[in-house]
């Protein structure tokens, strides 16, 4: 006797849920644009962890004289982007990601190249994914002046919580020509002008 009214109430709630969800999330044809389309420029800063490459020094008989690396060192991260958004959800830009490390052997690890971001929604707030492919570098300039180069990659994502403002997370890999791989995992607070 009580089960029948409860079943009716559940049926009404289940039928109303899609209507309520549709009212909360407008479709792409009625959703107002966020204004991302056009020229974009972004800057950001944060902190990260630099995974230093391991190394071994061998003598002529193959014995290990010394080894090191493989530690996680603090890094201060900076981002710079400039480019164009052909639509509200797709951003294409020049990307420069630079991480100043506390490692004794490398002062700066960075990637410069072409970046792409896809925003999941046309409006703010919105989650997004991003990637960068380009030239990677590891530089020393405090104790000496030298640089190593190779391909660099960055993948990440984040959340634009207010218009222009986002929290980003990136994994950066720089594969140097000398065989060493530098990895940086960072979190940054970014501002994107559009």
Secondary structure, DSSP 8 states (H G I E B T S, - for coil): -HHHHHHHHHHHHHHHHHHHHHHHS--TTTS---S-SEEEEEEEEEEEEEE---EEEE-TTS-EEEEE---EEEEEEEEEEEEEESSSSEEEEEEEEEEEE--SS-SEEEEEEEEEEEESSSSSSEEEEEEEEEEEEEEE-SSS-EEEEEEEEEEEEEEEEETTEEEEEEEEEEEETTS-EEEEEEEEEEEEE-
